[in-house]
Amino acid sequence: DRYDRDELDEMEKASYLAGAIERQRESNDITRDEMAELCLIALFVGVDTTSSVTAWNLVHLALNPECQEKLHAELVESLNAKGSNGGTRLNADVIGKKVSPYLHLCFRESHRATPAFSAAMWKGNSHNEIEIHGETLPQGSMVQMGHISYDEDYIDEPKQFRPERWTAEGVASRKGTKSEVLDHPFMRDPFSQGARRCPGSRVATNEIHAMISQLILDWKISVPDENINCLDEITYDAGPIKPIIPELKFESRH
């Protein structure tokens, strides 16, 4: 209704939803109700994926205090140099890759170790028993294809959280080896690439960077459970909607 009354501001007019309304009216390929359902699904998927990725980033930083403190030091320096309100408030410059590169390295390493979806594909064998590479898959079975990002054939110590893997030097060291597939754009983040890239990916990525940055600036985060010291001791399930993560402890840095 606000679209019809021309009450949208400039940001709203440039949004994915406004564009979807315009395309739907020009083509009539789908109904208005169908478009509304698709936009609602996109909104929920965007929110749930963002929360899952943020949660896993915090878990990795809590389990690796040396990485957390390195990130905190970088963010303090970036905030003082580029922050708004006299270096006291986050803005786009502070969380940018040029100003806070380690933030982006941590984001990339968290995605490698714990992608939003723990499997790249699920395929059901609904017709007949089939044999693949000597393995028999019974009729009615479900096959899950995992990620090579935590396969020891492609990456050293995959259970270790090492953001430095994604520095320019780290990428260069994989050139010419089978491990260079890890640097393919499709493996960079959970939003895909090209024409099918998530239309909200830039918003989601900025939300994640801003949330992590503010939390690390304000809080020292740890895992209080003494029985959890590494990723192997945490259940990593297949769903992004409600990731199962350990309880985290937040201690104020101020």
N, C-alpha and C positions, 0 to 999 in steps of 0.2 A: 504493500500500500504506500509506503514512503517513497518507493521507487517511482510509482505512478504519479505521486504528487510532486515529484522533483524536489524532495526534501533531503537528499543525500548530500553529505559534504564531499570534498574532493577525494579524501582518502576512501570513503565508502564507494564512490563512483568508480574508483580504480580497483576495487576488490574483486576477488574471484566470483563471489555471488552475484554482483551486479553484472559482470560479464556473462555469467551463465543465464541470467534472466534475459539479457539482450539477445543472446544466441538462440535461446528457446523460442522467443517470439519471432525471430527472423526465419527460422527453419521449420518450426512446428514438428520436428522429428520425434520429440517426446512431449508428453503433456506437462502442464504446470505442476500437477501433483507428483509426477515421476521426478521432475527436476528438484522439487522440494525434498523428496526422500533421498535423492543422491547427495544433495548438499548437506543434509542432516548427517548422513553416514560419513561424509568427508570430514565434517566437524568433529564427530566422535572419534574417528580414527586418528585425526591430527592431535587431539587432546591426549588420548590414551598412549599413543606412541611417544609423544613428548614427555609425558610423566614417567614412562618406563625407562627411556634413555637417561633422563635426569637422575632417576633413582639409582640406576646401575653406575653412573658416573660417581655419585656420592659414595656408593659402596666401595668402589675401587680406591678412591681417595682416602676413605676411612681405613682400609686395610693396608694402605701404603703411605704412612705419615710423612715419609721423606718427600714423596711427590706432592702431597698436600701442602707441606710447608714451602716447597719451591714455588708452587702455584700461588700461594698466599703472598710471598715476597714479590713475585712478578706483578700481581694485581695491585698491591699497595703502591708500588713504584708507578704503574700505569695510571692509577687513579690520581696520584699526586701530580702527574705530568699532564694528563688529558681530561681529568674528571670535571664535571660541571660543578657549579656553586663553590668555586675555589678549591677544587680537587676533593670534594666530599661526596659526589653523587656519580653513579655509573652513567655512561652514555655509549653511543655506538662506537666512538673512537676507542674507548677503553677496552671494549671486548673485541675489537678488530684484530685480525691476524697479524698485522704489522706491529701493533703495539703490545699485544699479549699473545705471542706465538705459543707459549707453553700451554695455555688454555686450550688451544686448538689441537695440540699434540695429545693432550689428555682425552679430549673428546673423541679423537680418531682411534686411540688405543682402546678406550672403553667399548667403542663400537666393534672393534676387532674381537675383543675378548668375550663380550656378551652382547651380540646383536639384538635388536628389538624382537626379532623372531629367531629362535634357536635353530630352525631348519630353513633351508632355502626352498624346499619343495616337498610336498606330500603327494604320493601317487598310490592309488588303490589298485590291486590286482583282482578285478571282479569277474573275469571270464574263466581262465584256466590256470592250472599249475604251470609255472614257468621256471626254467633254469637259466641263471645269469652268472657267468664266471664260476661255475661249479656250485653255486648256491641255489637251492630250490626254494622258490617262493610259492607257498600254498595258495590256492584260490581263496579269495576273501581277505588276504593279508594286506597290510598297509606299509608302504616303503617311505622312509624319511631320508631325504638327502641333507646332510649337514653342511656346515661351512668349512672351507679349507683354511679359514683365518685362524683356526685353532688346531690345525693338522700339523704334527711335528715334521712331516715331509716337506712342509712349505715354510715353517717359521720356527725359529729356535725358542725353546722354553715358552710354549704358547700359554701356559698358565701364569706366567710372570707378567705383571703390569709394568711395561716399559715404554713410556711415551716417546722416548728418544728414537724408537724404531722409525718414526715418521719425519725425522729431520731430513734436510736435503741430502746429507751424507748417508743416512740410512737408506733412503730411496735409491741413491746412486749405487750403493753396494749390492743391490738386488738386480741391477740391470744386467741382462744377458743370462740370468738364471731363471729357473722355473718359478722362483719365489717372486719375480717381478709382477706376476698376476695380482699379487696383493695390493699393488698400487694402481690397479685399473679403476677408472672413475666409478664403476658400478659397485665397488667395494668400499667406497669412500665414506658413505653415510647411509642411513636407513631409508633414504627418500628416492632412490633410483636415479636415472639420468635421462637426458633427451626429452622427447615429446611426451613420454609417460612419467616424467619426474613429478613428484607430488607438488601441486600448485601452491601449497602452503609451506614448502620446505624452508624458504628463507625466513619466514616468520617463526617457524618452529625452531630452527637452528639458533636464531637470535634469542628466543625465549630461553632455550636451554643454556646458552652461554651466559645470559644475564642472571638466570636463577643460580647457576653454579657459582658464578663470580660473587654475587651478593652473599650467598651462604658461606663461602670460604672466607670472605672478608670479615664476616660477623661472628662466625662460629668455628671452633676447633671440633672436628667430627671424628668419632671413633666407634669401634664395635665393642660394647661392654662384655659380650659373651667371651669368656676366656677360652672356650673350646673352638672358637672361630678365628683362625689366623691367616687363612688364605682362601682363594677362590674354590679350591677343591672341597672345602668344608661347608659350602653353600649350595643349596639346591637351585639349579638353573633350569626353570621350566620352559615350556614351549609357547607360552602365551604372553603378549605384551600388555593385556588389559589390566591385570593385577599381578605384577611380578612378586614372587616370593623372595623377599630380602630380609636379612637379619635386622633386629632392632638396632638403631643407631643412637649414639649419645652426642648431644650438642652442648659444648661448653663455650660460654661467651668469651670473645677475644678482647672485649672492652672493659 
